[in-house]
Amino acid sequence: MIKHRYLRILVIALLAAPLAGCFGGLKRLKVVDYTDARVGDLSLTKKVTGKKEFLFFSTTKMGIFLEGNIQGIITDYQGNPIEGVTVKVLPDAAKSKTGGGEGAGDEFAGMEENANASINLSFAPGITDTMGMFKIHFSLPVVDEEVDVRGKLVYNPGWDQQKLNLGKAYEPQMKESSFRMYYNLDSGFLAFAEGVRKVIVQPIGEGKGRMQNLPGSRAPEPARPAAGETAAPAPAAGNAEEDLFKGFDFGQ
């Protein structure tokens, strides 16, 4: 009985040092921002990611998570902010280092088997406020001193169903865009890059001499107001590139 008690004390003493390091303080948050304020409000937190079993006892396994917001602004053609538009993130776990797929570190290996594990890529949907700004809150596990996540931003995903039910909705000009977010805990390097984006052009002019008309279709003419109605003012050309929404369909 006495030998068993001494053995247990010895095992706890040997494990005390490494466990103390695991539950020590977080690293100081360092940020070298290359996102042009697209990502902000960063912080580091510790969360329970599972349990680790030892010979005579078990301990709670902790992980470091990077938290913050992906933000942006949504307007109409004239640059007026639009309130109440939802923007969601669909993460690609197969291509994300923090997603438990290929390239994931041993620190988070096997934790998905624990019902209490919290290693999922967490993105809360953002809804635009009165200034047209949305913020998507994220909580992402740090693996091998890095956060490397790929996914898609989806703009107002339920617009078609809303139009069907209510008869009106905001249709996004760009339905979705791919992105990659990277952060290095040691250097503080933070980058947010969006993938290939579709840009719409229209031909102008009739061409002279040997020049032929340019191929491609033009934007449809604005609807003429009915009798007694006042025509809406034309949008300013300088604000068109800032718009994510349109009042007509492209290729539909």
C-alpha beads as a LAMMPS data file, in Angstrom:
LAMMPS data file: protein, C-alpha beads

252 atoms
251 bonds

1 atom types
1 bond types

-500.0 500.0 xlo xhi
-500.0 500.0 ylo yhi
-500.0 500.0 zlo zhi

Masses

1 110.0

Atoms # bond

1 1 1 0.000 0.000 0.000
2 1 1 2.798 2.427 0.956
3 1 1 4.829 1.522 -2.143
4 1 1 1.781 2.119 -4.308
5 1 1 1.266 5.583 -2.746
6 1 1 4.933 6.545 -3.233
7 1 1 4.790 5.353 -6.826
8 1 1 1.754 7.522 -7.500
9 1 1 3.438 10.588 -5.945
10 1 1 6.544 9.971 -8.055
11 1 1 4.534 9.748 -11.280
12 1 1 2.701 13.021 -10.501
13 1 1 5.989 14.769 -9.686
14 1 1 7.591 13.657 -12.953
15 1 1 4.633 14.921 -14.954
16 1 1 4.264 18.199 -13.087
17 1 1 6.975 20.050 -15.017
18 1 1 5.752 19.405 -18.579
19 1 1 2.139 19.936 -17.532
20 1 1 3.020 23.284 -15.990
21 1 1 4.468 24.370 -19.318
22 1 1 1.326 23.274 -21.157
23 1 1 -0.898 25.404 -18.936
24 1 1 1.424 28.404 -18.848
25 1 1 0.638 31.848 -20.216
26 1 1 -0.101 32.581 -23.845
27 1 1 2.430 34.052 -26.195
28 1 1 2.261 37.789 -26.701
29 1 1 0.073 38.568 -29.687
30 1 1 2.164 40.025 -32.497
31 1 1 0.504 41.256 -35.703
32 1 1 2.098 42.461 -38.932
33 1 1 -1.067 43.245 -40.879
34 1 1 -1.051 42.705 -44.655
35 1 1 -4.863 42.504 -44.902
36 1 1 -5.576 46.235 -45.320
37 1 1 -7.898 46.100 -42.269
38 1 1 -9.892 43.185 -43.758
39 1 1 -9.107 41.133 -40.619
40 1 1 -9.131 42.732 -37.173
41 1 1 -9.887 42.482 -33.447
42 1 1 -7.373 39.645 -33.052
43 1 1 -6.778 37.854 -29.752
44 1 1 -5.385 34.541 -28.486
45 1 1 -7.392 32.286 -26.187
46 1 1 -7.067 28.812 -24.689
47 1 1 -9.852 26.275 -25.057
48 1 1 -10.440 22.705 -23.967
49 1 1 -9.764 20.387 -26.898
50 1 1 -10.079 17.021 -25.163
51 1 1 -8.685 14.842 -22.385
52 1 1 -5.368 13.085 -21.950
53 1 1 -5.323 9.838 -19.974
54 1 1 -2.410 8.895 -17.707
55 1 1 -1.788 5.822 -15.558
56 1 1 -3.657 6.969 -12.455
57 1 1 -5.426 10.147 -13.585
58 1 1 -6.538 12.210 -16.579
59 1 1 -5.926 15.831 -17.494
60 1 1 -7.716 18.356 -19.646
61 1 1 -6.004 19.025 -22.948
62 1 1 -5.849 22.677 -24.001
63 1 1 -5.226 24.358 -27.342
64 1 1 -4.440 27.898 -28.488
65 1 1 -7.030 29.563 -30.702
66 1 1 -6.819 32.716 -32.798
67 1 1 -9.979 34.806 -32.626
68 1 1 -10.968 37.867 -34.602
69 1 1 -13.261 39.251 -37.304
70 1 1 -13.335 39.267 -41.097
71 1 1 -15.007 42.514 -42.096
72 1 1 -16.264 44.278 -45.193
73 1 1 -18.820 46.797 -46.481
74 1 1 -21.854 46.273 -48.733
75 1 1 -23.464 49.123 -50.685
76 1 1 -25.774 49.691 -53.627
77 1 1 -24.744 51.169 -57.002
78 1 1 -24.703 54.694 -55.610
79 1 1 -22.566 53.806 -52.605
80 1 1 -25.430 53.809 -50.109
81 1 1 -24.897 51.283 -47.268
82 1 1 -27.312 48.341 -47.204
83 1 1 -28.444 47.006 -43.822
84 1 1 -29.464 43.433 -42.988
85 1 1 -27.460 41.523 -45.628
86 1 1 -25.971 38.222 -44.433
87 1 1 -22.431 37.111 -45.319
88 1 1 -21.275 33.590 -44.442
89 1 1 -18.015 31.638 -44.593
90 1 1 -17.843 28.089 -45.941
91 1 1 -14.430 26.742 -44.799
92 1 1 -12.618 24.152 -46.894
93 1 1 -11.393 21.766 -44.187
94 1 1 -9.570 19.565 -46.706
95 1 1 -7.247 22.433 -47.696
96 1 1 -6.969 24.086 -44.294
97 1 1 -4.066 23.249 -42.031
98 1 1 -6.256 23.790 -38.987
99 1 1 -9.027 21.599 -40.341
100 1 1 -7.682 18.246 -39.238
101 1 1 -7.032 17.179 -42.832
102 1 1 -3.726 16.707 -44.613
103 1 1 -0.946 18.700 -43.009
104 1 1 -2.624 19.075 -39.633
105 1 1 -0.215 18.940 -36.720
106 1 1 -0.076 16.139 -34.173
107 1 1 -1.249 18.622 -31.545
108 1 1 -4.824 18.250 -32.786
109 1 1 -4.627 14.695 -34.139
110 1 1 -7.418 12.442 -32.915
111 1 1 -9.216 15.163 -30.954
112 1 1 -12.257 14.925 -33.209
113 1 1 -12.978 11.574 -31.540
114 1 1 -13.697 13.354 -28.255
115 1 1 -17.259 14.628 -27.931
116 1 1 -16.028 17.641 -25.955
117 1 1 -13.388 18.644 -28.524
118 1 1 -13.661 22.185 -29.896
119 1 1 -11.272 22.101 -32.854
120 1 1 -13.881 22.813 -35.522
121 1 1 -13.293 25.846 -37.710
122 1 1 -15.763 28.315 -36.220
123 1 1 -17.155 31.183 -38.303
124 1 1 -20.221 33.105 -37.090
125 1 1 -22.264 34.667 -39.945
126 1 1 -22.009 38.440 -40.287
127 1 1 -24.969 40.774 -40.873
128 1 1 -24.498 44.302 -42.180
129 1 1 -25.362 47.180 -39.841
130 1 1 -26.718 50.640 -40.681
131 1 1 -23.299 51.582 -42.092
132 1 1 -23.297 48.545 -44.401
133 1 1 -20.449 46.872 -42.455
134 1 1 -20.418 43.177 -41.614
135 1 1 -18.115 41.298 -39.221
136 1 1 -17.683 37.525 -39.343
137 1 1 -16.291 36.323 -36.023
138 1 1 -13.888 33.367 -36.225
139 1 1 -12.161 31.083 -33.725
140 1 1 -9.398 28.974 -35.297
141 1 1 -6.922 26.539 -33.697
142 1 1 -3.219 27.361 -33.971
143 1 1 -1.306 24.352 -35.345
144 1 1 2.494 24.316 -35.527
145 1 1 2.563 28.055 -34.702
146 1 1 0.303 28.822 -37.694
147 1 1 -3.270 29.378 -38.790
148 1 1 -3.827 28.556 -42.453
149 1 1 -7.461 28.477 -43.580
150 1 1 -9.092 28.413 -47.006
151 1 1 -12.759 28.846 -47.767
152 1 1 -15.428 30.902 -49.524
153 1 1 -17.288 34.073 -48.606
154 1 1 -20.936 33.690 -49.621
155 1 1 -22.925 36.920 -50.005
156 1 1 -26.621 36.933 -49.027
157 1 1 -26.976 33.187 -49.711
158 1 1 -30.771 33.118 -49.277
159 1 1 -31.641 35.945 -51.650
160 1 1 -33.487 33.727 -54.169
161 1 1 -35.641 32.092 -51.489
162 1 1 -36.348 35.499 -49.961
163 1 1 -37.461 36.826 -53.343
164 1 1 -39.724 33.796 -53.793
165 1 1 -41.323 34.226 -50.360
166 1 1 -41.468 38.012 -50.051
167 1 1 -41.361 39.114 -53.669
168 1 1 -38.225 41.226 -53.102
169 1 1 -34.606 40.690 -52.081
170 1 1 -31.052 41.978 -52.529
171 1 1 -29.353 39.927 -55.218
172 1 1 -25.545 40.006 -54.969
173 1 1 -23.652 40.808 -58.147
174 1 1 -20.911 38.455 -56.918
175 1 1 -22.430 35.387 -55.273
176 1 1 -19.239 34.105 -53.625
177 1 1 -15.471 34.565 -53.543
178 1 1 -12.721 32.209 -52.404
179 1 1 -10.172 33.320 -49.826
180 1 1 -7.137 32.207 -47.836
181 1 1 -6.213 33.545 -44.400
182 1 1 -2.754 32.940 -42.938
183 1 1 -1.243 33.903 -39.585
184 1 1 2.146 33.040 -38.088
185 1 1 2.254 33.159 -34.304
186 1 1 6.022 33.669 -34.118
187 1 1 6.493 36.434 -36.713
188 1 1 3.010 37.946 -36.423
189 1 1 2.583 37.871 -40.220
190 1 1 -1.130 38.175 -41.094
191 1 1 -2.402 37.906 -44.665
192 1 1 -5.850 37.645 -46.245
193 1 1 -6.062 36.984 -49.979
194 1 1 -9.122 36.478 -52.162
195 1 1 -9.002 34.206 -55.185
196 1 1 -10.009 34.744 -58.802
197 1 1 -12.837 37.270 -59.055
198 1 1 -15.250 37.680 -61.968
199 1 1 -15.246 41.185 -63.475
200 1 1 -18.012 42.165 -65.910
201 1 1 -17.354 44.496 -68.868
202 1 1 -19.525 45.768 -71.705
203 1 1 -18.580 46.965 -75.211
204 1 1 -18.957 50.666 -75.998
205 1 1 -18.748 52.574 -79.300
206 1 1 -19.652 51.423 -82.788
207 1 1 -16.193 51.234 -84.360
208 1 1 -14.982 53.123 -87.426
209 1 1 -13.260 52.168 -90.663
210 1 1 -11.726 48.702 -90.466
211 1 1 -12.613 48.311 -86.760
212 1 1 -15.369 45.843 -86.006
213 1 1 -17.850 46.027 -83.196
214 1 1 -16.530 44.437 -80.028
215 1 1 -18.107 41.095 -79.047
216 1 1 -20.088 40.820 -75.846
217 1 1 -23.412 42.026 -74.521
218 1 1 -24.291 45.329 -72.938
219 1 1 -26.089 45.927 -69.660
220 1 1 -29.867 46.027 -70.141
221 1 1 -31.507 49.402 -70.392
222 1 1 -33.112 50.643 -67.159
223 1 1 -36.846 50.068 -66.975
224 1 1 -38.895 53.061 -68.039
225 1 1 -41.135 54.479 -65.303
226 1 1 -44.872 54.074 -65.719
227 1 1 -47.067 57.064 -66.349
228 1 1 -47.082 59.398 -63.361
229 1 1 -43.919 57.941 -61.822
230 1 1 -40.597 59.755 -61.490
231 1 1 -37.500 58.144 -62.984
232 1 1 -34.821 57.142 -60.470
233 1 1 -31.502 59.035 -60.764
234 1 1 -28.754 57.265 -62.713
235 1 1 -25.962 55.745 -60.595
236 1 1 -22.622 57.537 -60.472
237 1 1 -19.930 55.834 -62.530
238 1 1 -17.327 56.142 -59.794
239 1 1 -19.378 54.116 -57.321
240 1 1 -20.220 51.177 -59.576
241 1 1 -17.053 49.236 -58.737
242 1 1 -17.814 49.333 -55.012
243 1 1 -21.186 47.618 -55.454
244 1 1 -21.837 43.960 -54.676
245 1 1 -25.523 44.073 -55.618
246 1 1 -27.460 44.688 -58.771
247 1 1 -30.999 45.002 -59.943
248 1 1 -30.692 42.697 -62.942
249 1 1 -29.376 39.246 -63.821
250 1 1 -26.124 38.430 -65.611
251 1 1 -26.388 35.325 -67.745
252 1 1 -29.585 34.134 -66.092

Bonds

1 1 1 2
2 1 2 3
3 1 3 4
4 1 4 5
5 1 5 6
6 1 6 7
7 1 7 8
8 1 8 9
9 1 9 10
10 1 10 11
11 1 11 12
12 1 12 13
13 1 13 14
14 1 14 15
15 1 15 16
16 1 16 17
17 1 17 18
18 1 18 19
19 1 19 20
20 1 20 21
21 1 21 22
22 1 22 23
23 1 23 24
24 1 24 25
25 1 25 26
26 1 26 27
27 1 27 28
28 1 28 29
29 1 29 30
30 1 30 31
31 1 31 32
32 1 32 33
33 1 33 34
34 1 34 35
35 1 35 36
36 1 36 37
37 1 37 38
38 1 38 39
39 1 39 40
40 1 40 41
41 1 41 42
42 1 42 43
43 1 43 44
44 1 44 45
45 1 45 46
46 1 46 47
47 1 47 48
48 1 48 49
49 1 49 50
50 1 50 51
51 1 51 52
52 1 52 53
53 1 53 54
54 1 54 55
55 1 55 56
56 1 56 57
57 1 57 58
58 1 58 59
59 1 59 60
60 1 60 61
61 1 61 62
62 1 62 63
63 1 63 64
64 1 64 65
65 1 65 66
66 1 66 67
67 1 67 68
68 1 68 69
69 1 69 70
70 1 70 71
71 1 71 72
72 1 72 73
73 1 73 74
74 1 74 75
75 1 75 76
76 1 76 77
77 1 77 78
78 1 78 79
79 1 79 80
80 1 80 81
81 1 81 82
82 1 82 83
83 1 83 84
84 1 84 85
85 1 85 86
86 1 86 87
87 1 87 88
88 1 88 89
89 1 89 90
90 1 90 91
91 1 91 92
92 1 92 93
93 1 93 94
94 1 94 95
95 1 95 96
96 1 96 97
97 1 97 98
98 1 98 99
99 1 99 100
100 1 100 101
101 1 101 102
102 1 102 103
103 1 103 104
104 1 104 105
105 1 105 106
106 1 106 107
107 1 107 108
108 1 108 109
109 1 109 110
110 1 110 111
111 1 111 112
112 1 112 113
113 1 113 114
114 1 114 115
115 1 115 116
116 1 116 117
117 1 117 118
118 1 118 119
119 1 119 120
120 1 120 121
121 1 121 122
122 1 122 123
123 1 123 124
124 1 124 125
125 1 125 126
126 1 126 127
127 1 127 128
128 1 128 129
129 1 129 130
130 1 130 131
131 1 131 132
132 1 132 133
133 1 133 134
134 1 134 135
135 1 135 136
136 1 136 137
137 1 137 138
138 1 138 139
139 1 139 140
140 1 140 141
141 1 141 142
142 1 142 143
143 1 143 144
144 1 144 145
145 1 145 146
146 1 146 147
147 1 147 148
148 1 148 149
149 1 149 150
150 1 150 151
151 1 151 152
152 1 152 153
153 1 153 154
154 1 154 155
155 1 155 156
156 1 156 157
157 1 157 158
158 1 158 159
159 1 159 160
160 1 160 161
161 1 161 162
162 1 162 163
163 1 163 164
164 1 164 165
165 1 165 166
166 1 166 167
167 1 167 168
168 1 168 169
169 1 169 170
170 1 170 171
171 1 171 172
172 1 172 173
173 1 173 174
174 1 174 175
175 1 175 176
176 1 176 177
177 1 177 178
178 1 178 179
179 1 179 180
180 1 180 181
181 1 181 182
182 1 182 183
183 1 183 184
184 1 184 185
185 1 185 186
186 1 186 187
187 1 187 188
188 1 188 189
189 1 189 190
190 1 190 191
191 1 191 192
192 1 192 193
193 1 193 194
194 1 194 195
195 1 195 196
196 1 196 197
197 1 197 198
198 1 198 199
199 1 199 200
200 1 200 201
201 1 201 202
202 1 202 203
203 1 203 204
204 1 204 205
205 1 205 206
206 1 206 207
207 1 207 208
208 1 208 209
209 1 209 210
210 1 210 211
211 1 211 212
212 1 212 213
213 1 213 214
214 1 214 215
215 1 215 216
216 1 216 217
217 1 217 218
218 1 218 219
219 1 219 220
220 1 220 221
221 1 221 222
222 1 222 223
223 1 223 224
224 1 224 225
225 1 225 226
226 1 226 227
227 1 227 228
228 1 228 229
229 1 229 230
230 1 230 231
231 1 231 232
232 1 232 233
233 1 233 234
234 1 234 235
235 1 235 236
236 1 236 237
237 1 237 238
238 1 238 239
239 1 239 240
240 1 240 241
241 1 241 242
242 1 242 243
243 1 243 244
244 1 244 245
245 1 245 246
246 1 246 247
247 1 247 248
248 1 248 249
249 1 249 250
250 1 250 251
251 1 251 252
